[in-house]
Amino acid sequence: MNTPILETERMLLRPPQITDAEAVFANWATDFEVTKYLRWNAHASIDETLEWLARTVEGIPSDDSYEWVLIHKESGETFGSAGIFYNEKRSVFEIGYCIMKKYWNKGLTTEVVREILDFGTRELKQTKFFAMHAKENPASGKVLEKAGFVYFEDGEYDSFDGKRVFESRNMMWEGAR
C-alpha cells in the first residue's frame, strides 16, 4: 500500500518528496537537540537530507514502512517527520517521530502518534505497536504514554553509525486504550 495522506485537526501528514529537502534540512535534520536521541545523526549537508528523502520516497509503495512529513496547517510549515516500520525481531510495527523545537510541548507529537496508530489499526489491521525512547529523553516517553503506550521493559539501542548507545524504555500499545 502506498503511504497515504493523513490529516489531524492541526496537521497534514503526507509522504515525503525530494522537494522537501530544504525544509527538512533547515527545520530539524541539522538540529543537534532534535536528533540527540535518534538513531541517525544530525545532517551535516543537504546531500544527506537528499539521500534520506530518496530512500524514503523509494519506500512509499512498501507494505513494511510508512513515513510522513508533518505540515502545520495554520503556518504551512513543514516541521517534522514520523513513521512506522515493521520490526521483524519483535513481529510488530515500530513507531518513531521527530519535530523541530519550535513545535515542542504543544501536543502535536501526541496528535501525530495517535493518527498513525489509527491508520495502523484501521488500514493495516494491527493491534500492537512497539516504541522506545531514550531514558534520558522522558518527554518522548510522555508522548507515548499520552497516546496509550505502556512501559514493559528496559532495553538499549545504537545509532546507525554505531557511535552512540542509548539505554531505553521499551513500550507497547495494544488496541484502543
C-alpha positions in Angstrom: 0.0 0.0 0.0 1.3 3.4 -0.9 1.8 5.7 2.1 -1.4 7.7 2.3 -2.0 11.3 3.2 -3.4 11.6 6.8 -4.9 14.6 8.5 -5.5 15.7 12.0 -7.1 18.8 13.3 -3.9 20.8 13.2 -1.7 18.9 10.8 -1.3 17.2 7.4 0.8 14.1 7.3 1.9 13.4 3.7 4.6 11.2 2.1 7.9 13.0 1.7 9.0 14.4 -1.6 12.5 15.3 -2.8 11.3 18.9 -2.9 11.1 18.8 0.9 14.9 18.7 1.2 15.4 22.4 2.1 12.7 22.4 4.8 13.8 19.1 6.3 17.4 20.2 6.4 16.7 23.7 7.8 13.9 22.9 10.2 15.0 19.7 12.1 17.5 17.4 10.4 20.5 19.7 11.3 19.4 20.4 14.9 21.6 18.5 17.4 18.9 18.9 20.1 16.2 17.4 17.9 18.4 14.5 16.8 20.2 13.9 20.1 18.4 10.7 20.9 17.7 9.4 17.4 19.3 6.5 15.6 20.5 8.9 12.9 22.9 11.8 13.4 22.1 15.4 12.6 22.7 16.0 8.9 25.9 17.8 8.0 24.9 18.6 4.5 21.9 18.9 2.3 23.2 15.8 0.4 22.5 13.7 3.5 18.9 15.0 3.6 18.5 14.3 -0.1 19.8 10.7 0.4 17.3 10.2 3.2 14.5 11.6 1.1 15.4 9.5 -1.9 15.4 6.3 0.2 12.1 7.3 1.8 10.4 8.2 -1.5 11.6 4.9 -2.9 9.9 3.1 0.0 6.5 4.8 -0.4 4.9 1.7 -2.1 6.2 -0.6 0.7 3.9 -2.6 2.9 6.6 -2.6 5.7 7.3 1.1 6.1 5.2 4.2 6.1 6.9 7.6 6.5 5.3 11.1 6.6 6.4 14.7 6.8 4.4 16.9 9.0 2.8 20.1 7.8 1.3 22.5 10.3 -2.0 23.6 8.8 -2.1 27.1 10.3 1.5 28.1 9.5 2.0 25.9 6.4 5.4 25.0 7.8 7.0 21.5 7.3 8.1 20.8 10.8 8.9 17.1 11.3 8.6 13.6 10.3 7.1 10.4 11.7 6.6 6.9 10.6 6.2 3.2 11.3 8.2 0.3 10.0 7.8 -3.4 10.5 10.3 -4.6 13.2 11.0 -8.2 12.3 12.7 -9.0 15.6 9.5 -8.1 17.5 7.0 -9.1 14.8 5.2 -5.7 15.2 5.3 -2.2 13.6 7.5 0.3 15.4 6.8 4.0 15.5 9.2 6.9 15.5 9.0 10.7 15.2 10.9 13.9 15.4 9.8 17.5 15.2 11.5 20.9 15.2 11.9 22.6 18.6 9.6 25.4 17.8 6.7 22.9 18.0 7.7 21.0 21.1 5.3 21.0 24.1 2.2 21.8 22.1 0.7 18.3 21.9 1.4 17.9 18.2 3.6 14.9 18.5 0.9 13.0 20.5 -1.6 14.0 17.9 0.6 12.6 15.2 1.2 9.3 17.1 -2.5 8.9 17.6 -3.2 9.5 14.0 -0.6 6.9 12.9 -1.9 4.4 15.4 -5.4 5.0 14.0 -4.1 4.4 10.4 -2.2 1.3 11.6 -5.2 -0.3 13.3 -7.8 0.7 10.6 -5.8 0.2 7.4 -3.1 -2.3 8.4 -5.3 -4.2 10.8 -2.6 -4.1 13.5 -3.4 -4.5 17.2 0.0 -3.9 18.7 2.7 -1.3 18.1 6.2 -1.0 19.6 8.1 2.2 20.5 11.1 3.0 22.6 12.7 6.2 23.9 16.0 7.0 25.4 15.8 7.1 29.2 17.4 10.5 29.1 14.5 11.7 27.0 11.5 11.4 29.2 9.5 14.0 27.1 9.3 11.3 24.4 8.1 8.8 26.9 5.3 11.2 27.9 4.2 11.5 24.3 4.0 7.7 24.1 2.1 7.4 27.4 -0.4 10.1 26.3 -1.0 8.0 23.1 -1.7 4.9 25.2 1.7 3.1 25.1 2.7 1.2 28.3 6.2 0.5 29.5 7.2 -3.2 29.6 11.0 -3.4 29.8 14.3 -1.7 29.7 16.5 -2.0 26.7 19.1 -0.2 24.6 19.6 0.9 21.0 22.5 2.0 18.9 22.8 4.9 16.5 23.0 3.7 12.9 26.7 4.7 12.8 27.4 2.6 15.9 29.0 5.5 17.8 26.2 6.1 20.3 24.4 3.7 22.6 21.2 4.7 24.5 19.5 3.0 27.4 15.9 2.8 26.5 12.4 2.3 27.9 10.5 -0.1 25.7 6.8 0.4 25.3 3.9 -1.3 23.7 0.5 -0.2 22.5 -2.2 -2.8 22.4 -5.6 -1.9 21.0 -7.5 1.2 21.9 -6.8 2.4 25.4 
